[in-house]
Amino acid sequence: MKSVASAPGKVILFGEHFVVHGVKAILCTIDKRITATSQLLDERKIRIKSRLGNAELNLDMSSNLDSISPKFMRPFLHIAKETLREFNENRGVEIILESDIPAGIGLGSSSAACVATTASVAGLFGRKSKEDILKRAIESERIIFEDVSGADSSVSVFGGLITYSKDGIEKIDSKNDLSLIIANSNQIHSTREVVLKVKEFKNKNEKLFAEMCEQENAIIKNVLSAIKEDNLTSLGFLMSKNQEMLEKINVSTDRLDLLIREASKTSYGAKITGAGGGGCIISLVDESNAATTLENLRKISDCFISKIDFEGLSYSQ
Ligand code: PMV
């Protein structure tokens, strides 16, 4: 028997960076997924084939996590071992991961992979609750990203929109059919380095930064109202306001600015998504301006259109 589960990637709609300093951020899922297919093996082996990052492992049950290379495969081994142990299963397991989420550009591929793998392996023994799957997915992600917040995995499991802050994660009760164009700057960035740069900015400009956190708080409050009213004009305007804040803390680049300028000509609004210093921008569109915005951005970047995925974690069998 095969067990197939899939989980979506995500974007940060509002509040990146300021969330590290106490403000709420808003995330949503995108309609690109990672699919994990598992089956039990008669031999006591753990085989993992990942098209995400193109890696393959064929391991003994006793293999130690720390010895596994490439490192990004460690969470999958952890999930396999823990799940087999939980269900007192003596056989081995094979896990195959397929992805249509571009990796390494802040679209939540690592989290979606952990969610899909956890659900797929657990599915061999009957389904577990979404809460239990989320718990193991976050625990496995922490093997390589120690201070991961859990926001990416949470939105991937439940789908739709969420807020997250240091106080926790809340689902936003909305079925707004937002369309986003996601454009890749193709600039490599390190989230850790950009977060440190913002900390330095805060230390040098304490009063200004405190005021900016207040302004970001107000933006988030207005975003929550605009989501309730399904007001695209207002949401787009707030995206541009949020982008101004991100530019002030120096996380934009000339390339990101260029993409945002181009997208802003025809869409409701555009901004960086995630850490900045490279990575992607998002731009809010509907059927009136999606084709033109996509056409213009395609001339200068790799981009695609995405809707919010309201399904979250799903099973195929
Ligand atoms: O680039 P991403 O999607 O991993 O997002 C980083 C978000 C930050 O707010 C910059 C950091 C964080 O831990 O919240």
Residues whose N, C-alpha, C, O or C-beta is under 5 A from the ligand:
A	BS01	PMV	E16 H17 V19 G106 T191 G274 A275
